[in-house]
């Protein structure tokens, strides 16, 4: 089992569902903003090179934000999927319980603190 009691389980699931809703809303806003930036207004057709560069920079920033939001949404969705088959709260590396304090800080956590530390040290 994952070491979580029913209240902890429900609390974490509710937090993940709230995060999913917030991220979906943010992603929709990012995509709307991206679409708005691609559609020039009639008076902007003859913009200066500096204005065009600013527009491209803004578009790139909005695209980057949408990419980050989509990635975070993917993490949250994967965590929520684990509730269905009782795998939530178990480390994907060693299979041990992740621990409530870590899950409370990062409900979408995939690894226990030991395995996460090992992964981060291996990346360096």
C-alpha positions, 0 to 999 in steps of 0.5 A, spaced: 500 500 500 502 507 499 502 509 506 496 514 506 490 514 510 483 515 507 483 523 508 490 524 506 488 520 499 482 524 498 486 531 500 491 529 495 486 527 489 482 534 490 488 538 490 490 534 483 483 535 481 484 543 482 491 543 479 488 540 473 482 545 472 487 551 473 492 548 468 487 547 463 484 554 464 491 557 464 493 553 457 486 555 454 488 562 456 495 561 453 493 558 447 488 564 446 493 569 447 498 566 442 492 566 437 491 573 438 498 575 437 498 571 430 492 575 427 495 582 426 490 588 426 489 592 420 493 598 422 499 593 424 500 590 417 506 596 416 509 595 423 517 597 424 522 591 424 523 593 432 515 592 433 515 586 429 521 583 433 517 585 439 511 581 437 516 575 435 519 575 442 512 576 445 509 570 441 515 566 443 514 567 451 507 566 450 508 559 446 514 557 452 509 559 457 503 554 454 509 549 453 510 549 460 503 549 462 502 543 458 508 539 461 505 541 468 498 538 466 501 532 463 504 531 470 498 532 474 494 527 469 499 522 470 498 523 478 491 522 477 491 516 473 494 513 478 488 513 483 484 509 479 489 503 480 491 504 487 498 506 484 498 513 487 503 515 492 508 509 490 515 511 487 516 509 480 523 507 481 523 503 487 516 501 489 516 504 496 511 509 499 513 516 497 511 519 504 505 524 505 510 530 507 513 530 500 506 528 496 503 534 500 509 539 498 508 536 490 502 532 489 504 530 482 511 527 485 513 520 481 519 518 486 520 518 493 525 523 496 531 518 496 530 516 488 529 523 486 535 525 490 539 519 486 536 522 479 538 529 480 545 527 482 546 523 476 544 529 472 549 533 474 
